[in-house]
């Protein structure tokens, strides 16, 4: 595994070097953040397209890793690269000119199909008691895997609400999923994870509060797509409750997405219509509009779920079910304390946010 630090450093270094260039490019093309009534930020002319820096670092990191590895590893990753480029292009167009949610969804479905054809699939589930292996029929494999990829891709876009939030949370999740893939000896997953972590770490100094550049839809969709594929790689090697481990690692963005949809359906409003009741909005109000402690709190919460996910891979039989039940109860308690079961903003959440920080969706 001597290639791992080399690939990581290459991805990080390229992201660091590329970000100022991408920033100038975004400004020259007019791809900038424009504050509105649903955003926290009131700063103008902050460049978007930061996701390009992450993507460039990611692709370089993978290229360096594949130089040291057998050819069949590269063939396995091709579907991720093609699908990732498609999602990256869609995000860039959306950042510059805007794009209908349904059009973006159509392109995401195509990207998911490319990945599935390359072998990134949810094709079975395992009984935690006796480890009986139940294979899915082909049609169900396609449906479940497509839903997974599209859901994770968009969940990272929804959580991209404060400076450094999407980038930092994704780095924590990617580290966890890479550890799980490494535990199973699944080299393609480790390659993807190392390159993604390096690119995110290289970009984060520019994106951490107060951010000099945002990842935009370009980055949020691309990072979400990569994480969805990385989760599938780890999933293939997990032998407890195969679907639970990646769900735990991605718990924060997935819970935020699920609760947002349920909240909007309960109000009989469009589930794709943005509101200001996401997790980062709740925490922002707790810290009187200060972004850095809110972001760090979500980092910590994500890290807790990720530690649980790694621990879960070592559990067997009834112990895994008991552990899962305890985690579920504690999660519900945390969500209640954060006010997630309220339908309207809490009084403290209607505060004015300090000038000079953040973006939201």
C-alpha positions in Angstrom: 0.0 0.0 0.0 3.0 2.3 -0.5 1.0 4.1 -3.2 -1.6 5.4 -0.7 0.3 8.4 0.7 1.6 9.3 -2.8 -1.9 9.3 -4.3 -3.3 11.3 -1.3 -0.6 13.9 -1.5 -0.9 14.2 -5.2 -4.7 14.8 -5.0 -4.3 17.3 -2.1 -1.5 19.2 -3.8 -3.4 19.5 -7.1 -6.5 20.7 -5.4 -4.5 23.3 -3.5 -2.9 24.6 -6.7 -6.0 24.4 -8.8 -8.4 26.3 -6.5 -7.0 29.8 -7.1 -7.0 29.2 -10.8 -10.6 27.9 -10.7 -11.6 30.8 -8.5 -10.3 33.3 -11.1 -12.0 31.3 -13.9 -15.4 31.4 -12.1 -15.1 35.2 -11.5 -14.2 35.8 -15.2 -17.2 33.6 -16.4 -19.6 35.2 -13.9 -20.1 31.9 -12.0 -20.6 33.5 -8.6 -23.0 33.1 -5.7 -25.9 35.5 -5.7 -27.6 36.0 -2.3 -31.3 35.7 -2.0 -34.0 35.3 0.6 -33.4 31.5 1.2 -29.6 31.9 1.6 -27.7 32.7 4.8 -24.9 34.5 3.0 -25.3 38.2 2.1 -21.9 38.4 0.5 -21.8 38.9 -3.2 -19.3 37.7 -5.9 -18.0 34.6 -4.0 -16.9 32.3 -6.9 -18.6 28.9 -7.3 -17.1 26.0 -9.3 -15.0 24.9 -6.4 -16.0 21.4 -7.2 -13.8 21.6 -10.3 -10.8 21.8 -8.0 -11.9 18.8 -6.0 -12.6 16.9 -9.3 -9.2 17.7 -10.8 -7.4 16.6 -7.6 -9.5 13.5 -7.4 -8.8 12.5 -11.0 -5.0 13.1 -10.5 -5.0 11.1 -7.3 -6.7 8.1 -9.0 -4.3 8.4 -11.9 -1.3 8.3 -9.6 -2.7 5.3 -7.7 -3.5 3.3 -10.8 0.1 3.8 -12.0 1.1 1.4 -9.2 -1.8 -1.0 -9.5 -2.9 -3.8 -11.9 -4.9 -2.8 -15.0 -8.1 -4.5 -13.9 -8.4 -2.0 -11.0 -8.6 0.8 -13.5 -11.2 -0.9 -15.6 -13.4 -1.3 -12.5 -13.2 2.5 -11.8 -14.0 3.6 -15.3 -17.8 3.8 -14.7 -17.2 6.1 -11.7 -15.1 8.4 -13.8 -17.5 8.6 -16.7 -20.6 9.1 -14.5 -18.7 11.6 -12.3 -17.7 13.7 -15.3 -21.4 13.8 -16.4 -22.6 14.9 -13.0 -19.7 17.4 -12.8 -20.8 19.0 -16.1 -24.4 19.2 -15.0 -23.4 20.9 -11.8 -21.3 23.4 -13.7 -24.1 24.3 -16.1 -26.5 24.7 -13.1 -24.1 27.0 -11.3 -23.7 29.2 -14.4 -27.1 29.3 -16.0 -29.4 27.3 -13.7 -31.2 24.0 -14.5 -34.5 22.5 -13.7 -34.4 19.9 -10.9 -36.1 17.4 -13.2 -33.4 17.8 -15.9 -30.7 17.4 -13.3 -32.4 14.2 -12.1 -32.5 12.9 -15.6 -28.7 13.3 -16.0 -28.2 11.8 -12.6 -30.2 8.7 -13.6 -27.9 8.3 -16.7 -24.8 8.7 -14.5 -26.2 6.0 -12.1 -26.9 3.7 -15.0 -23.2 4.0 -16.2 -22.0 3.2 -12.7 -24.3 0.2 -12.4 -23.2 -1.2 -15.8 -19.6 -1.0 -14.5 -20.5 -3.2 -11.5 -21.3 -0.8 -8.8 -24.4 -2.5 -7.5 -26.5 -3.3 -4.4 -27.3 -6.9 -5.4 -27.9 -8.8 -2.1 -28.7 -8.5 1.5 -27.4 -10.6 4.4 -29.3 -12.1 7.4 -27.4 -10.8 10.5 -28.3 -14.0 12.5 -27.1 -16.8 10.2 -25.3 -14.8 7.4 -27.7 -16.2 4.8 -27.1 -14.5 1.5 -30.2 -13.3 -0.4 -29.5 -12.2 -4.0 -31.7 -9.6 -5.6 -33.2 -10.1 -9.1 -31.6 -8.0 -11.7 -34.5 -5.5 -12.0 -34.5 -4.9 -8.2 -30.7 -4.5 -8.2 -31.1 -1.7 -10.8 -33.9 0.0 -8.9 -32.3 -0.1 -5.4 -28.9 0.9 -6.7 -30.3 3.8 -8.7 -32.3 5.1 -5.8 -29.2 4.9 -3.6 -26.9 6.8 -6.0 -29.4 9.5 -6.7 -30.4 9.9 -3.0 -26.8 10.2 -1.8 -25.8 12.5 -4.6 -28.6 14.9 -3.8 -28.2 14.6 0.0 -24.8 16.2 -0.2 -26.2 19.0 -2.3 -28.9 19.7 0.3 -26.5 19.7 3.2 -24.2 22.2 1.4 -25.5 25.1 3.4 -22.6 26.7 5.2 -18.9 27.5 4.5 -16.9 24.3 4.6 -19.9 22.1 5.5 -20.2 19.9 2.5 -16.4 19.6 2.1 -15.6 18.7 5.7 -18.5 16.3 6.2 -17.7 14.6 3.0 -14.0 14.2 4.0 -15.1 12.5 7.3 -17.5 10.2 5.5 -15.0 9.3 2.8 -12.4 8.4 5.4 -14.8 6.1 7.1 -15.9 4.4 3.9 -12.3 4.0 2.8 -11.5 2.3 6.1 -14.4 -0.1 5.6 -13.2 -0.9 2.0 -9.6 -1.4 3.3 -10.8 -3.8 6.0 -12.4 -5.9 3.3 -9.3 -5.7 1.1 -11.3 -4.0 -1.7 -8.6 -2.1 -3.6 -10.9 -0.1 -6.0 -12.8 1.3 -3.1 -9.5 2.3 -1.3 -8.3 4.0 -4.5 -11.5 6.0 -4.8 -11.5 6.9 -1.2 -7.8 8.0 -0.9 -8.1 10.2 -4.0 -11.4 11.8 -2.8 -10.1 12.5 0.8 -6.9 14.1 -0.6 -8.8 16.4 -3.0 -11.3 17.4 -0.2 -8.5 18.1 2.3 -6.6 20.2 -0.3 -9.7 22.3 -1.1 -11.0 22.7 2.5 -8.6 25.6 3.6 -10.2 27.7 0.8 -13.7 26.7 1.8 -13.6 26.7 5.6 -15.3 29.7 7.3 -15.0 32.4 6.0 -14.9 30.7 2.6 -13.1 32.3 -0.3 -14.8 29.9 -2.8 -17.9 27.6 -2.7 -18.1 24.1 -4.1 -21.4 25.0 -5.8 -23.7 22.4 -7.3 -20.6 21.5 -9.4 -18.9 20.1 -6.3 -21.8 19.0 -4.2 -23.3 16.8 -6.9 -19.9 15.4 -7.9 -18.8 14.7 -4.3 -22.2 13.1 -3.5 -21.9 10.9 -6.6 -18.4 9.7 -5.6 -19.5 9.0 -2.0 -22.5 6.9 -3.2 -20.1 4.8 -5.3 -17.5 4.5 -2.5 -20.3 3.4 -0.1 -21.2 0.6 -2.6 -17.6 -0.6 -2.6 -17.5 -0.9 1.1 -21.0 -2.4 1.2 -19.9 -5.3 -0.9 -17.5 -6.5 1.8 -19.7 -6.0 4.9 -21.1 -9.2 6.4 -23.3 -8.0 9.2 -26.4 -6.1 8.0 -24.9 -5.1 4.7 -27.1 -2.1 4.0 -26.8 -0.6 7.5 -23.1 0.3 7.6 -23.1 2.8 4.6 -26.3 4.2 5.9 -24.7 4.9 9.3 -21.7 6.5 7.7 -23.9 8.8 5.6 -26.5 9.3 8.4 -26.2 13.1 8.7 -26.9 14.1 5.1 -29.4 11.3 4.6 -31.4 12.1 7.7 -31.4 15.8 6.8 -32.7 14.9 3.3 -35.3 12.5 4.5 -36.7 14.8 7.2 -36.8 17.7 4.7 -38.9 15.7 2.3 -41.2 14.5 5.0 -41.6 18.0 6.4 -42.5 19.4 3.1 -44.9 16.5 2.2 -46.6 17.0 5.6 -47.2 20.7 4.7 -48.4 19.5 1.3 -45.7 21.6 -0.4 -43.3 20.7 -3.2 -40.7 18.3 -1.7 -38.0 19.9 -3.9 -38.8 23.4 -2.7 -36.1 24.8 -0.4 -36.8 25.9 3.1 -34.7 27.1 6.1 -35.3 24.2 8.5 -32.3 22.1 7.7 -29.8 20.8 10.3 -27.4 23.6 9.6 -30.2 26.2 10.0 -31.1 24.8 13.4 -27.5 24.8 14.6 -26.9 28.3 13.2 -29.6 29.6 15.4 -28.1 27.9 18.4 -24.9 29.7 17.9 -26.4 33.1 17.2 -25.5 33.0 13.5 -21.9 32.1 13.9 -20.9 29.6 11.2 -17.7 28.1 12.5 -19.1 26.5 15.7 -22.2 25.3 13.7 -20.0 23.7 11.1 -17.7 22.1 13.7 -20.8 20.7 15.5 -21.9 18.9 12.4 -18.4 17.6 11.8 -18.5 16.1 15.3 -22.0 14.6 14.8 -20.9 13.1 11.4 -17.7 11.7 13.0 -19.8 10.0 15.8 -22.0 8.3 13.2 -18.9 7.2 11.3 -17.3 5.7 14.3 -20.5 3.8 14.9 -20.5 2.6 11.3 -16.9 1.2 11.6 -17.8 -0.4 15.0 -20.8 -2.0 13.4 -18.8 -4.0 10.9 -17.3 -5.9 13.9 -20.6 -6.9 15.4 -22.4 -10.2 14.9 -25.9 -11.7 15.5 -28.2 -10.2 18.1 -25.5 -7.8 19.3 -25.8 -5.9 16.0 -29.5 -5.5 16.4 -29.3 -4.3 20.0 -26.6 -1.9 19.0 -28.7 -0.6 16.1 -31.7 -0.1 18.4 -29.7 1.9 20.8 -28.3 4.1 18.0 -31.8 4.6 16.7 -33.1 5.8 20.0 -30.2 8.1 20.6 -30.6 9.6 17.1 -34.3 10.3 17.6 -33.5 12.0 20.9 -30.8 14.2 19.3 -33.2 15.2 16.4 -35.9 16.1 18.9 -33.5 18.3 20.9 -32.5 20.0 17.7 -36.2 20.8 16.9 -36.4 18.6 13.8 -40.0 17.6 14.7 -41.2 21.1 14.6 -43.0 22.2 11.4 -42.1 25.9 11.7 -38.9 27.8 12.4 -38.1 28.2 16.1 -38.2 31.9 17.3 -34.4 31.9 17.5 -34.1 30.8 13.9 -35.5 34.0 12.5 -32.4 35.9 13.5 -30.2 37.9 11.2 -27.0 36.2 10.3 -23.8 38.1 10.6 -22.4 39.6 7.4 -19.4 37.9 5.9 -20.2 34.2 6.3 -21.9 31.3 4.7 -24.1 30.0 1.9 -27.2 27.9 2.2 -29.7 25.9 0.1 
